[in-house]
Amino acid sequence: MSKLSVLIIEDEENICNFIKTSLRTQGYKIATASTAAEGLSIVNSGSCDLVLLDLGLPDADGLEIIREVRSWSSLPIIVISARTKEHEKVLALDAGADDYITKPFGTAELLARIRTALRHSNRLDSDTELYKRPYVCGELTVDFDKRLVFLNGESIHLTQIEYRLVSLLARNAGRVLTYDSILTQIWGPYIERNNQILRVNMANVRRKLEKNPADPQYIFTEVGIGYRMAEETQKGNEGK
C-alpha cells in the first residue's frame, strides 16, 4: 500500500506509543504531537492524511483543533477520548469530527475506523453529485444517479424526504451523523431542533427497508447521538 501519513495528537505517552506501533505494522507513516499547538503546526504543513485526536490536551481542548481545521480543510479527524458522555460525542461530531472512539479501544476497531474515514475522504467528487456509483450493501442498493432505491432487486417507493434521508446516510456510510446535522441538511437550518419529525420519517424508512426494524441491517441508531448507515459490502458498478 502507498504509505499514508497519520498524525497522532495525544499527550498520554503510553497510548500514543500503542497507537503508533499498531499503525506502523500496517504500513502507515506516523507523526506525533503532545500539544494542540504542535499538532496544528503539523496539520498546517499539509503533511498528514488523517488526524487521531485526543480532546484533553494540556494547552487547549481538542474541540478547538477540530473547529480550526474545519475552517479551511476537510482532512479526516477521528477523536480518541476518555470522554464517554453522549453530549460530548455530539459536540465533537457537530464540530466536524469524522468519527469518535472511546478509550479503551482495540486495534482492529481503530484500523477499521481509519479505513472508513480515509475511504470517505477519497470518494468525494468535485461535481455536485457526490457519488457516481450506487451504494450497495447486502440486498440494498441506492442508485444516486437515478434517485432510486432497490431491495432484493425490487424498487422501493420512498417519499422525497425518505429518499433524501437514505441518500444522505448512504453517502456517509460507516459514519455517525448527528440528529442536528441530519435535520439541517434535510429540512434546513431553521428547522425546530425537535427530533420527532426525524424519528417519524426514519421509522417509515425502516419499515420499508428492514426485515426487522427492531434488529436493523442497514440503518443503525447511535442512541442520543444520531444514525449510521452500514458500510458497503460490495462495489456497485451499475444501477439495477
N, CA and C of each residue as an Amber inpcrd file, in Angstrom:
protein
   720
   0.8450000  -1.1970000   0.0000000   0.0000000   0.0000000   0.0000000
   0.8800000   1.2460000   0.0000000   0.3940000   2.3030000  -0.6220000
   1.1270000   3.5590000  -0.5560000   1.0420000   4.0670000   0.8720000
   2.1400000   4.6030000   1.3740000   2.1700000   4.9710000   2.7830000
   1.4040000   6.2630000   3.0320000   0.3110000   6.1270000   3.7390000
  -0.4600000   7.2840000   4.1580000   0.0460000   7.7260000   5.5180000
  -0.0250000   9.0220000   5.7620000   0.5320000   9.5910000   6.9820000
  -0.5790000   9.9150000   7.9770000  -0.4290000   9.4080000   9.1990000
  -1.3900000   9.6570000  10.2770000  -0.7170000  10.4870000  11.3530000
  -1.3800000  11.5560000  11.7500000  -0.8990000  12.3950000  12.8440000
  -1.6480000  12.0310000  14.1190000  -0.9100000  11.6680000  15.1550000
  -1.4980000  11.3530000  16.4580000  -1.2770000  12.5390000  17.3790000
  -2.3630000  13.1800000  17.8000000  -2.2570000  14.2930000  18.7540000
  -2.7440000  13.7640000  20.0950000  -1.8310000  13.4050000  20.9440000
  -2.1280000  12.6920000  22.1980000  -1.0170000  12.9600000  23.2040000
  -1.3940000  13.3820000  24.4260000  -0.3710000  13.7180000  25.4140000
  -0.0580000  12.5670000  26.3650000  -0.8190000  11.4610000  26.2780000
  -0.5100000  10.2940000  27.1030000   0.4550000   9.3970000  26.3320000
   1.6860000   9.2940000  26.8240000   2.7530000   8.6230000  26.0790000
   2.4370000   7.1560000  25.8070000   1.8600000   6.4440000  26.7970000
   1.5810000   5.0220000  26.6160000   0.5710000   4.7940000  25.4960000
  -0.4760000   5.6070000  25.4810000  -1.4980000   5.4660000  24.4430000
  -0.9250000   5.8310000  23.0820000  -0.1540000   6.8950000  23.0440000
   0.4650000   7.3290000  21.7890000   1.3610000   6.2330000  21.2210000
   2.1670000   5.6100000  22.0860000   3.0690000   4.5570000  21.6300000
   2.3030000   3.3270000  21.1530000   1.1960000   3.0060000  21.8350000
   0.3680000   1.8680000  21.4290000  -0.2060000   2.0880000  20.0250000
  -0.7570000   3.2850000  19.8130000  -1.3370000   3.5930000  18.5010000
  -0.2500000   3.6040000  17.4330000   0.8640000   4.2280000  17.7540000
   1.9650000   4.3530000  16.7930000   2.4480000   2.9710000  16.3450000
   2.6500000   2.0640000  17.2950000   3.1090000   0.7120000  16.9720000
   2.0730000  -0.0300000  16.1350000   0.7870000   0.1000000  16.5100000
  -0.2810000  -0.5960000  15.8010000  -0.3730000  -0.1470000  14.3480000
  -0.2190000   1.1400000  14.1110000  -0.3740000   1.6700000  12.7550000
   0.8580000   1.4180000  11.8950000   2.0350000   1.4840000  12.5030000
   3.2530000   1.2570000  11.7210000   3.3000000  -0.1660000  11.1640000
   2.7800000  -1.1370000  11.9230000   2.7720000  -2.5140000  11.4200000
   1.8460000  -2.6700000  10.2230000   0.9390000  -1.7060000  10.0300000
   0.0190000  -1.7390000   8.8930000   0.4930000  -0.8690000   7.7320000
   1.6980000  -0.3180000   7.8490000   2.2780000   0.4350000   6.7440000
   2.0160000   1.9220000   6.7510000   1.4080000   2.4530000   7.8250000
   1.1680000   3.8910000   7.8990000   2.4240000   4.6220000   8.3630000
   2.6370000   5.8040000   7.8180000   3.6720000   6.6990000   8.3420000
   3.0580000   7.4640000   9.5150000   3.8400000   7.7020000  10.5440000
   3.3020000   8.2900000  11.7640000   4.0350000   9.5730000  12.1360000
   3.2350000  10.5850000  12.5040000   3.7640000  11.7920000  13.1360000
   3.0240000  11.9430000  14.4570000   3.6730000  12.5050000  15.4610000
   3.0350000  12.6520000  16.7660000   3.1750000  14.0790000  17.2770000
   2.2150000  14.4540000  18.1100000   2.2410000  15.7530000  18.7810000
   1.5870000  15.5720000  20.1440000   2.1190000  16.2420000  21.1530000
   1.5640000  16.1100000  22.5010000   0.8050000  17.3510000  22.9420000
   0.7750000  18.3830000  22.0870000   0.0340000  19.6080000  22.4020000
  -0.7830000  20.0320000  21.1880000  -1.7740000  20.8700000  21.4410000
  -2.6100000  21.3860000  20.3550000  -1.7860000  22.2510000  19.4060000
  -0.9170000  23.0690000  19.9490000  -0.1090000  23.9670000  19.1160000
   0.7910000  23.1840000  18.1720000   1.4320000  22.1500000  18.7110000
   2.3090000  21.3200000  17.8910000   1.5020000  20.5790000  16.8260000
   0.3470000  20.0670000  17.2220000  -0.5000000  19.3480000  16.2790000
  -0.9740000  20.2260000  15.1460000  -1.4300000  21.4330000  15.4690000
  -1.9080000  22.3560000  14.4300000  -0.7850000  22.7470000  13.4810000
   0.4170000  22.8770000  14.0120000   1.5540000  23.2170000  13.1610000
   1.7930000  22.1370000  12.1120000   1.6760000  20.8660000  12.5210000
   1.8680000  19.7640000  11.5840000   0.7250000  19.7120000  10.5800000
  -0.4990000  19.8940000  11.0570000  -1.6610000  19.9080000  10.1520000
  -1.5090000  21.0100000   9.1190000  -1.1250000  22.1930000   9.5640000
  -0.9810000  23.3390000   8.6560000   0.1170000  23.1410000   7.6170000
   1.0510000  22.2380000   7.9100000   2.1250000  21.9680000   6.9410000
   1.6390000  21.0970000   5.7930000   0.4540000  20.5070000   5.9620000
  -0.1050000  19.6810000   4.8970000   0.5550000  18.3350000   4.7330000
   1.2010000  17.8500000   5.7790000   1.9850000  16.6230000   5.6590000
   1.2880000  15.3740000   6.1850000  -0.0020000  15.4640000   6.5410000
  -0.6940000  14.2810000   7.0540000  -1.9950000  14.0460000   6.2900000
  -2.4340000  12.7800000   6.2720000  -3.6460000  12.3860000   5.5600000
  -4.8330000  12.1800000   6.4910000  -4.5680000  12.0290000   7.7870000
  -5.6330000  11.8000000   8.7750000  -5.0980000  12.1600000  10.1460000
  -6.0020000  12.6330000  11.0160000  -5.6180000  13.0070000  12.3840000
  -6.3730000  12.1350000  13.3840000  -5.6260000  11.5800000  14.3410000
  -6.2130000  10.9290000  15.5190000  -6.0340000  11.9020000  16.6760000
  -7.1380000  12.3420000  17.2610000  -7.1040000  13.4890000  18.1770000
  -7.6710000  13.1680000  19.5480000  -6.8620000  13.3820000  20.5790000
  -7.3440000  13.3390000  21.9520000  -7.9370000  14.7130000  22.2840000
  -9.0170000  14.7290000  23.0470000  -9.6550000  16.0130000  23.3730000
  -8.9960000  16.7120000  24.5620000  -8.4750000  15.9290000  25.5000000
  -7.9230000  16.5230000  26.7140000  -6.4420000  16.8260000  26.5970000
  -6.1200000  17.8920000  25.8940000  -4.7200000  18.2630000  25.6890000
  -4.3050000  19.3310000  26.7090000  -3.0090000  19.4330000  27.0030000
  -2.5760000  20.3430000  28.0690000  -2.7530000  21.8270000  27.7630000
  -2.7260000  22.2040000  26.4820000  -2.7780000  23.6280000  26.1600000
  -4.0870000  24.0820000  25.5200000  -4.9840000  23.1400000  25.1790000
  -6.2620000  23.5130000  24.5680000  -7.1780000  22.3060000  24.5360000
  -8.4590000  22.5550000  24.4130000  -9.4160000  21.4650000  24.2290000
  -9.3840000  21.0300000  22.7700000  -9.4570000  19.7320000  22.5480000
  -9.4070000  19.2160000  21.1870000 -10.4940000  19.7640000  20.2830000
 -11.6210000  20.1700000  20.8650000 -12.7000000  20.7560000  20.0510000
 -12.2090000  21.9930000  19.3030000 -11.3180000  22.7360000  19.9290000
 -10.7680000  23.9290000  19.2790000  -9.9670000  23.5550000  18.0410000
  -9.2500000  22.4390000  18.1200000  -8.4850000  21.9710000  16.9600000
  -9.4310000  21.5870000  15.8260000 -10.4910000  20.8530000  16.1620000
 -11.4540000  20.4410000  15.1340000 -12.0230000  21.6610000  14.4260000
 -12.4720000  22.6360000  15.1970000 -13.0820000  23.8330000  14.5890000
 -12.0690000  24.5980000  13.7470000 -10.8450000  24.6960000  14.2350000
  -9.7940000  25.4140000  13.4990000  -9.5230000  24.7280000  12.1610000
  -9.3380000  23.4000000  12.1880000  -9.0440000  22.6700000  10.9480000
 -10.2320000  22.7290000   9.9980000 -11.4350000  22.5890000  10.5270000
 -12.6210000  22.5880000   9.6780000 -12.8960000  23.9490000   9.0310000
 -12.2720000  24.9920000   9.5370000 -12.4740000  26.3140000   8.9360000
 -11.8010000  26.4160000   7.5700000 -10.9120000  25.4520000   7.2670000
 -10.2180000  25.5380000   5.9780000  -9.9510000  24.1860000   5.3240000
 -10.2090000  23.0730000   6.0250000  -9.8300000  21.7670000   5.4880000
 -10.8610000  20.6960000   5.8020000 -10.9600000  19.6810000   4.9150000
 -11.8120000  18.5090000   5.1450000 -10.9850000  17.3020000   5.5590000
  -9.7720000  17.5390000   6.0260000  -8.8910000  16.4850000   6.4900000
  -9.6230000  15.5760000   7.4840000  -9.6020000  14.2410000   7.2810000
 -10.3080000  13.3510000   8.2150000  -9.7660000  13.4680000   9.6370000
 -10.6800000  13.5880000  10.6050000 -10.3120000  13.6850000  12.0210000
 -11.1090000  12.6460000  12.7990000 -10.4080000  11.7760000  13.4950000
 -11.0530000  10.7950000  14.3690000 -10.6790000  11.1410000  15.8070000
 -11.6740000  11.3770000  16.6320000 -11.4420000  11.6820000  18.0390000
 -11.2340000  10.3710000  18.7990000 -10.2160000  10.3460000  19.6420000
  -9.9660000   9.2250000  20.5500000  -9.9380000   9.8150000  21.9540000
 -10.9700000   9.5130000  22.7480000 -11.1160000  10.2360000  24.0090000
 -11.6720000   9.3500000  25.1190000 -11.3490000   9.7130000  26.3470000
 -11.9100000   9.0420000  27.5190000 -13.2720000   9.6270000  27.8810000
 -13.6930000  10.6840000  27.1880000 -14.9980000  11.2900000  27.4620000
 -16.0900000  10.4090000  26.8490000 -16.9530000   9.8800000  27.6920000
 -17.9220000   8.8860000  27.2320000 -19.3600000   9.3830000  27.1850000
 -19.6130000  10.5900000  27.6780000 -20.9910000  11.0810000  27.7160000
 -21.4780000  11.4270000  26.3070000 -22.7490000  11.1550000  26.0660000
 -23.3130000  11.3410000  24.7250000 -23.1710000  12.7730000  24.2320000
 -23.4170000  13.7550000  25.1080000 -23.3680000  15.1440000  24.6500000
 -21.9510000  15.5390000  24.2510000 -20.9460000  14.9030000  24.8580000
 -19.5650000  15.2050000  24.4870000 -19.2360000  14.6430000  23.1030000
 -19.7720000  13.4560000  22.8000000 -19.5940000  12.8900000  21.4620000
 -20.2970000  13.7560000  20.4250000 -21.5090000  14.1980000  20.7640000
 -22.2650000  15.0490000  19.8410000 -21.5160000  16.3430000  19.5560000
 -20.9460000  16.9520000  20.5820000 -20.1940000  18.1920000  20.4020000
 -19.0410000  18.0010000  19.4190000 -18.3100000  16.9010000  19.5670000
 -17.1680000  16.6510000  18.6870000 -17.6170000  16.3900000  17.2550000
 -18.6650000  15.5940000  17.0820000 -19.1570000  15.2800000  15.7380000
 -19.7450000  16.5250000  15.0730000 -20.4880000  17.3110000  15.8370000
 -21.0580000  18.5390000  15.2790000 -19.9710000  19.5640000  14.9540000
 -18.8700000  19.5300000  15.6780000 -17.7630000  20.4540000  15.3940000
 -17.0580000  20.0920000  14.0940000 -17.2450000  18.8320000  13.6570000
 -16.6500000  18.4320000  12.3820000 -15.8210000  17.1710000  12.4070000
 -15.7540000  16.4850000  13.5500000 -15.0210000  15.2170000  13.6020000
 -15.7130000  14.1850000  12.7210000 -14.9270000  13.3340000  12.0800000
 -15.4880000  12.2930000  11.2270000 -15.9460000  11.0840000  12.0280000
 -15.3460000  10.8620000  13.1740000 -15.6890000   9.6960000  13.9860000
 -15.2300000   9.9370000  15.4070000 -15.6710000   9.0510000  16.3210000
 -15.3730000   9.2160000  17.7400000 -15.1670000   7.8300000  18.3380000
 -13.9910000   7.5710000  18.8920000 -13.6900000   6.2980000  19.5300000
 -13.4460000   6.5510000  21.0150000 -14.0790000   5.7270000  21.8510000
 -13.9430000   5.8780000  23.2890000 -12.8350000   4.9770000  23.8150000
 -11.9850000   5.5420000  24.6500000 -10.9490000   4.7450000  25.3110000
 -11.5870000   3.8810000  26.4010000 -11.1180000   2.6420000  26.6190000
 -10.1030000   1.9170000  25.8470000 -10.7000000   1.3660000  24.5520000
  -9.8500000   1.0360000  23.5990000 -10.3140000   0.5390000  22.3110000
  -9.3270000  -0.5140000  21.8120000  -9.7550000  -1.3190000  20.8510000
  -8.9110000  -2.3590000  20.2940000  -8.2880000  -1.9310000  18.9770000
  -7.2140000  -2.6030000  18.6000000  -6.5150000  -2.2750000  17.3550000
  -7.4100000  -2.4770000  16.1390000  -8.1590000  -3.5810000  16.1150000
  -8.9990000  -3.8810000  14.9530000 -10.0370000  -2.7850000  14.7310000
 -10.6620000  -2.3180000  15.8280000 -11.6500000  -1.2510000  15.7020000
 -11.0020000   0.0250000  15.1860000  -9.8570000   0.3820000  15.7340000
  -9.1630000   1.6030000  15.3120000  -8.8280000   1.5460000  13.8220000
  -8.2680000   0.4370000  13.3660000  -7.8960000   0.3120000  11.9580000
  -9.1160000   0.3910000  11.0550000 -10.2290000  -0.2230000  11.4820000
 -11.4540000  -0.1710000  10.6800000 -11.9810000   1.2540000  10.5770000
 -11.9510000   1.9880000  11.6820000 -12.4260000   3.3820000  11.6680000
 -11.5390000   4.2440000  10.7720000 -10.2300000   3.9950000  10.8060000
  -9.3120000   4.7520000   9.9530000  -9.5900000   4.4710000   8.4860000
  -9.7750000   3.1980000   8.1360000 -10.0650000   2.8390000   6.7390000
 -11.3350000   3.5130000   6.2580000 -12.3640000   3.5370000   7.1100000
 -13.6330000   4.1640000   6.7400000 -13.4560000   5.6570000   6.4990000
 -12.7490000   6.3360000   7.4050000 -12.5510000   7.7860000   7.2640000
 -11.7520000   8.1170000   6.0130000 -10.7120000   7.3360000   5.7350000
  -9.8910000   7.5840000   4.5430000 -10.6790000   7.2910000   3.2730000
 -11.4590000   6.2010000   3.3010000 -12.2570000   5.8490000   2.1300000
 -13.2820000   6.9400000   1.8360000 -13.9090000   7.4540000   2.8810000
 -14.9120000   8.5010000   2.6780000 -14.2780000   9.7660000   2.1150000
 -13.1190000  10.1310000   2.6210000 -12.4820000  11.3690000   2.1640000
 -12.0510000  11.2640000   0.7100000 -11.7670000  10.0610000   0.2300000
 -11.3110000   9.8850000  -1.1410000 -12.4500000   9.6890000  -2.1270000
 -13.6970000   9.5750000  -1.6310000 -14.8170000   9.2780000  -2.5180000
 -15.5370000  10.5330000  -2.9860000 -15.1730000  11.6610000  -2.4420000
 -15.8790000  12.8770000  -2.8150000 -15.4340000  13.3700000  -4.1780000
 -16.3970000  13.6460000  -5.0610000 -16.0970000  14.1840000  -6.3830000
 -16.1330000  15.6990000  -6.3460000 -15.5680000  16.3210000  -7.3460000
 -15.6140000  17.7740000  -7.4500000 -16.9420000  18.2430000  -8.0270000
 -17.7090000  17.3360000  -8.6390000 -19.0120000  17.6970000  -9.1930000
 -20.0350000  17.8080000  -8.0800000 -21.2200000  18.3190000  -8.4400000
 -22.2580000  18.4470000  -7.4340000 -22.7770000  17.0830000  -7.0010000
 -22.7090000  16.0660000  -7.8790000 -23.0820000  14.7120000  -7.4940000
 -21.9220000  14.1030000  -6.7150000 -22.1460000  13.7770000  -5.4390000
 -21.0640000  13.2850000  -4.6080000 -20.5980000  11.9010000  -5.0250000
 -21.5230000  11.0780000  -5.5110000 -21.1620000   9.7230000  -5.8630000
 -21.6940000   9.3900000  -7.2390000 -20.8600000   8.8010000  -8.0710000
 -21.2520000   8.4250000  -9.4130000 -21.6470000   6.9620000  -9.4970000
 -21.3590000   6.1740000  -8.4790000 -21.7450000   4.7740000  -8.4920000
 -22.7140000   4.5040000  -7.3510000 -23.5250000   3.4480000  -7.4740000
 -24.5020000   3.1600000  -6.4270000 -23.8500000   2.7210000  -5.1250000
 -24.5780000   2.9070000  -4.0430000 -24.2280000   2.3180000  -2.7560000
 -24.8440000   0.9260000  -2.7290000 -24.0490000  -0.0750000  -2.3770000
 -24.5400000  -1.4520000  -2.3400000 -24.1430000  -2.0810000  -1.0110000
 -25.1410000  -2.5790000  -0.2830000 -24.8920000  -3.2780000   0.9790000
 -25.8770000  -4.4350000   1.0670000 -25.3730000  -5.6560000   0.9790000
 -26.2690000  -6.8050000   1.0080000 -27.2740000  -6.7290000  -0.1280000
 -28.5510000  -6.7460000   0.2170000 -29.6220000  -6.7050000  -0.7850000
 -30.1140000  -5.2890000  -1.0640000 -29.4730000  -4.2990000  -0.4580000
 -29.9080000  -2.9090000  -0.6130000 -28.9990000  -2.1640000  -1.5860000
 -29.5970000  -1.4700000  -2.5410000 -28.8610000  -0.6320000  -3.4920000
 -29.4890000   0.7520000  -3.5260000 -28.6560000   1.7760000  -3.4300000
 -29.1160000   3.1600000  -3.5880000 -28.4340000   3.7000000  -4.8370000
 -29.2270000   3.9700000  -5.8650000 -28.7120000   4.4980000  -7.1270000
 -28.8640000   6.0160000  -7.0980000 -27.7590000   6.7150000  -6.8270000
 -27.8090000   8.1650000  -6.6750000 -28.1330000   8.8610000  -7.9920000
 -27.6630000   8.2990000  -9.0930000 -27.8770000   8.9140000 -10.4000000
 -29.3600000   8.8710000 -10.7780000 -29.9990000   7.7110000 -10.5600000
 -31.4170000   7.5560000 -10.9150000 -32.3570000   7.9440000  -9.7780000
 -31.7910000   8.1960000  -8.5880000 -32.5750000   8.5460000  -7.4000000
 -33.5740000   7.4390000  -7.0780000 -33.0950000   6.1990000  -7.1220000
 -33.9270000   5.0350000  -6.8510000 -33.2720000   4.1680000  -5.7900000
 -34.1170000   3.4470000  -5.0330000 -33.6440000   2.5210000  -4.0080000
 -34.2140000   1.1430000  -4.3160000 -33.3530000   0.1120000  -4.2990000
 -33.7710000  -1.2470000  -4.5890000 -33.4750000  -2.1420000  -3.3910000
 -34.4010000  -3.0570000  -3.1120000 -34.2090000  -4.0590000  -2.0760000
 -34.5620000  -5.4090000  -2.6810000 -33.5960000  -6.3410000  -2.6400000
 -33.7820000  -7.6500000  -3.2800000 -34.1720000  -7.5050000  -4.7470000
 -33.6360000  -6.4930000  -5.4200000 -33.9100000  -6.2860000  -6.8340000
 -35.2150000  -5.5780000  -7.1320000 -36.0080000  -5.2990000  -6.0950000
 -37.2980000  -4.6260000  -6.2800000 -37.1790000  -3.1500000  -5.9170000
 -37.7710000  -2.2900000  -6.7700000 -37.7560000  -0.8600000  -6.4880000
 -38.6480000  -0.5580000  -5.2850000 -38.1130000   0.2270000  -4.3440000
 -38.8490000   0.5880000  -3.1260000 -39.3710000   2.0090000  -3.2570000
 -40.6640000   2.1860000  -3.0330000 -41.2350000   3.5400000  -3.1090000
 -40.9150000   4.3000000  -1.8290000 -40.2140000   5.4070000  -1.9890000
 -39.9140000   6.3020000  -0.8760000 -40.4330000   7.6890000  -1.2090000
 -40.8780000   8.3950000  -0.1850000 -41.2380000   9.7940000  -0.3960000
 -39.9520000  10.5800000  -0.6550000 -40.0920000  11.8120000  -1.0860000
 -38.9220000  12.6350000  -1.3700000 -38.0360000  12.7820000  -0.1310000
 -38.6620000  13.0450000   1.0240000 -37.8980000  13.2040000   2.2570000
 -37.2220000  11.8920000   2.6380000 -37.9520000  10.7730000   2.5070000
 -37.3760000   9.4760000   2.8520000 -36.1760000   9.1540000   1.9710000
 -36.2850000   9.4500000   0.6660000 -35.1540000   9.1950000  -0.2240000
 -33.9550000  10.0640000   0.1710000 -34.2060000  11.3170000   0.4790000
 -33.1070000  12.2050000   0.8490000 -32.4120000  11.7170000   2.1240000
 -33.1680000  11.1750000   3.0660000 -32.5760000  10.6220000   4.2770000
 -31.6820000   9.4260000   3.9590000 -32.2200000   8.4930000   3.1650000
 -31.4490000   7.3020000   2.8020000 -30.2040000   7.6880000   2.0120000
 -30.3630000   8.6120000   1.0750000 -29.2450000   9.0460000   0.2520000
 -28.1590000   9.7050000   1.1000000 -28.5570000  10.5710000   2.0270000
 -27.5870000  11.2480000   2.8890000 -26.8000000  10.2400000   3.7200000
 -27.5050000   9.2830000   4.3190000 -26.8280000   8.2880000   5.1450000
 -25.9330000   7.3830000   4.3000000 -26.4070000   7.0000000   3.1090000
 -25.6210000   6.1160000   2.2410000 -24.3530000   6.8080000   1.7520000
 -24.4270000   8.1120000   1.4660000 -23.2450000   8.8500000   1.0280000
 -22.2060000   8.9700000   2.1370000 -22.6720000   8.7770000   3.3760000
 -21.7730000   8.8530000   4.5280000 -21.6890000   7.5070000   5.2430000
 -21.8150000   6.4230000   4.4930000 -21.8470000   5.0780000   5.0710000
 -20.6700000   4.8350000   6.0070000 -20.9820000   4.2800000   7.1780000
 -19.9530000   3.9990000   8.1740000 -19.7100000   5.1240000   9.1520000
 -20.2580000   6.2950000   8.8760000 -20.0710000   7.4640000   9.7460000
 -21.3530000   7.7480000  10.5220000 -21.1860000   8.2350000  11.7350000
 -22.3420000   8.6570000  12.5250000 -22.6930000  10.0940000  12.1510000
 -23.9470000  10.3130000  11.7520000 -24.4500000  11.6650000  11.5070000
 -25.3400000  12.0530000  12.6780000 -25.0620000  13.1840000  13.2940000
 -25.8500000  13.5990000  14.4510000 -27.2430000  14.0270000  14.0250000
 -28.1630000  13.9930000  14.9920000 -29.5370000  14.4060000  14.7160000
 -29.5750000  15.8170000  14.1370000 -28.8300000  16.7360000  14.7550000
 -28.8620000  18.1250000  14.3000000 -28.3310000  18.2630000  12.8760000
 -27.2650000  17.5370000  12.5560000 -26.7050000  17.6590000  11.2040000
 -27.6830000  17.1260000  10.1660000 -28.3980000  16.0360000  10.4870000
 -29.3880000  15.4890000   9.5520000 -30.5490000  16.4630000   9.3890000
 -31.0450000  16.9960000  10.4890000 -32.1520000  17.9470000  10.4200000
 -31.7820000  19.1450000   9.5470000 -30.5620000  19.6570000   9.7430000
 -30.1330000  20.8280000   8.9740000 -30.0130000  20.5090000   7.4900000
 -29.4290000  19.3520000   7.1560000 -29.2060000  19.0140000   5.7520000
 -30.4820000  18.6270000   5.0160000 -31.4570000  18.0930000   5.7360000
 -32.7090000  17.6710000   5.0850000 -33.7680000  18.7670000   5.1320000
 -33.9290000  19.4250000   6.2810000 -35.0100000  20.4020000   6.4330000
 -34.5350000  21.8510000   6.4990000 -33.2170000  22.0540000   6.5360000
 -32.7110000  23.4230000   6.5390000 -32.3210000  23.9060000   7.9240000
 -31.5650000  25.0100000   7.9960000 -31.0050000  25.4810000   9.2660000
 -32.0360000  26.0460000  10.2400000 -33.2460000  26.3200000   9.7550000
 -34.2240000  26.9670000  10.6370000 -35.2670000  25.9960000  11.1700000
 -35.0710000  24.6900000  10.8990000 -35.9860000  23.6890000  11.4300000
 -35.8930000  23.6690000  12.9570000 -37.0100000  23.4960000  13.6100000
 -37.0210000  23.4160000  15.0670000 -36.1880000  22.2100000  15.5090000
 -35.3640000  22.4010000  16.5350000 -34.4920000  21.3110000  16.9890000
 -35.3140000  20.2800000  17.7660000 -36.2450000  19.6640000  17.0660000
 -37.1020000  18.6330000  17.6490000 -36.9490000  17.3920000  16.7930000
 -36.5280000  16.3010000  17.3930000 -36.2200000  15.1050000  16.6240000
 -37.4520000  14.3220000  16.1850000 -38.6590000  14.7720000  16.5750000
 -39.8460000  13.9830000  16.2840000 -40.0520000  13.7840000  14.7840000
 -39.8920000  14.8330000  13.9980000 -40.0840000  14.7110000  12.5510000
 -39.0620000  13.7510000  11.9500000 -37.8480000  13.7570000  12.4830000
 -36.8130000  12.8410000  12.0100000 -37.1340000  11.4120000  12.4090000
 -37.5620000  11.2080000  13.6420000 -37.8770000   9.8520000  14.1160000
 -39.0160000   9.2400000  13.3130000 -40.0470000  10.0450000  13.0210000
 -41.1910000   9.5310000  12.2700000 -40.7610000   9.0890000  10.8740000
 -39.9870000   9.9320000  10.1890000 -39.5390000   9.5880000   8.8390000
 -38.5830000   8.3980000   8.8490000 -37.7260000   8.3250000   9.8540000
 -36.8010000   7.2000000   9.9260000 -37.5360000   5.9070000  10.2170000
 -38.5750000   5.9770000  11.0310000 -39.3730000   4.7750000  11.2900000
 -40.0320000   4.2860000  10.0090000 -40.5260000   5.2110000   9.1900000
 -41.1350000   4.8350000   7.9080000 -40.0980000   4.1980000   6.9760000
 -38.8920000   4.7720000   6.9410000 -37.8240000   4.2160000   6.1020000
 -37.4950000   2.7970000   6.5380000 -37.3710000   2.5930000   7.8380000
 -37.0090000   1.2660000   8.3360000 -38.0850000   0.2260000   8.0420000
 -39.3440000   0.6240000   8.1130000 -40.4220000  -0.3260000   7.7810000
 -40.3150000  -0.7920000   6.3300000 -39.8030000   0.0920000   5.4710000
 -39.6990000  -0.2390000   4.0480000 -38.4110000  -0.9930000   3.7000000
 -37.3400000  -0.7780000   4.4720000 -36.0410000  -1.3340000   4.1130000
 -35.5780000  -2.4960000   4.9880000 -36.0290000  -2.5470000   6.2210000
 -35.5160000  -3.5430000   7.1450000 -36.4900000  -4.7140000   7.3010000
 -35.9690000  -5.9340000   7.2800000 -36.8140000  -7.1030000   7.5310000
 -37.3980000  -7.0390000   8.9250000 -36.5720000  -6.6360000   9.8730000
 -37.0000000  -6.4760000  11.2550000 -36.4960000  -5.1310000  11.7630000
 -37.3390000  -4.0950000  11.7610000 -36.8910000  -2.7530000  12.1720000
 -36.2680000  -2.7100000  13.5590000 -36.6450000  -3.6780000  14.4280000
 -36.0770000  -3.6980000  15.7770000 -34.6560000  -4.2550000  15.7890000
 -34.2750000  -4.9400000  14.6980000 -32.9330000  -5.5020000  14.5720000
 -32.3990000  -5.1520000  13.1840000 -32.0590000  -3.8770000  12.9810000
 -31.7600000  -3.3850000  11.6250000 -30.4770000  -3.9550000  11.0350000
 -30.4780000  -4.0540000   9.6940000 -29.2990000  -4.4700000   8.9460000
 -28.5760000  -3.2920000   8.3110000 -29.3220000  -2.2210000   8.0310000
 -28.7750000  -1.1520000   7.2090000 -28.6240000   0.1800000   7.9350000
 -29.6270000   0.5850000   8.6990000 -29.5790000   1.8890000   9.3650000
 -29.6090000   1.6760000  10.8690000 -28.5390000   2.1300000  11.5350000
 -28.3930000   1.8950000  12.9660000 -28.5530000   3.2010000  13.7510000
 -29.1480000   3.0840000  14.9230000 -29.2900000   4.2330000  15.8140000
 -28.1280000   4.2710000  16.7950000 -27.4560000   5.4130000  16.8610000
 -26.4710000   5.6630000  17.9110000 -27.2120000   6.4770000  18.9650000
 -27.6500000   5.7980000  20.0190000 -28.5840000   6.3700000  20.9780000
 -28.0880000   7.7060000  21.5220000 -28.9520000   8.7040000  21.4250000
 -28.6270000  10.0310000  21.9320000 -27.7300000  10.8480000  21.0260000
 -27.2950000  10.2550000  19.9020000 -26.3450000  10.9450000  19.0260000
 -26.8950000  11.1290000  17.6200000 -27.2680000  10.0190000  16.9620000
 -27.7410000  10.1400000  15.5860000 -27.9050000   8.7840000  14.9260000
 -27.6480000   8.7240000  13.6150000 -27.8220000   7.4980000  12.8410000
 -26.5690000   7.1960000  12.0370000 -26.4090000   5.9000000  11.7030000
 -25.2620000   5.4540000  10.9180000 -25.7310000   4.3970000   9.9230000
 -25.2850000   4.5210000   8.6750000 -25.6000000   3.5410000   7.6350000
 -24.4920000   2.4930000   7.5920000 -24.8870000   1.2270000   7.4000000
 -23.9030000   0.1440000   7.2890000 -22.9500000   0.4170000   6.1340000
 -21.7030000   0.0050000   6.2940000 -20.7310000   0.1620000   5.2160000
 -21.0890000  -0.7550000   4.0500000 -20.6320000  -0.3840000   2.8710000
 -20.8960000  -1.1800000   1.6830000 -20.2440000  -2.5470000   1.7950000
 -20.9090000  -3.5610000   1.1990000 -20.3690000  -4.9150000   1.2060000
 -19.7870000  -5.3050000  -0.1360000 -20.0860000  -4.5170000  -1.1760000
 -19.5080000  -4.7650000  -2.4890000 -19.5760000  -3.4880000  -3.2810000
 -18.8460000  -3.4240000  -4.3600000 -18.8450000  -2.2490000  -5.2060000
 -19.9980000  -2.3180000  -6.1810000 -20.7390000  -1.2300000  -6.2630000
 -21.8200000  -1.1740000  -7.2340000 -21.3120000  -0.6220000  -8.5400000
 -21.4660000  -1.3780000  -9.6140000 -20.9490000  -0.9280000 -10.9180000
 -22.0210000  -0.2900000 -11.7960000 -23.2540000  -0.6700000 -11.5440000
 -24.3170000  -0.0900000 -12.3610000 -25.6160000  -0.1570000 -11.6060000
 -26.5470000   0.6890000 -11.9490000 -27.8510000   0.6850000 -11.3260000
 -28.6380000  -0.5090000 -11.8010000 -29.6320000  -0.8910000 -11.0090000
 -30.4540000  -2.0400000 -11.3770000 -31.6730000  -1.5790000 -12.1470000
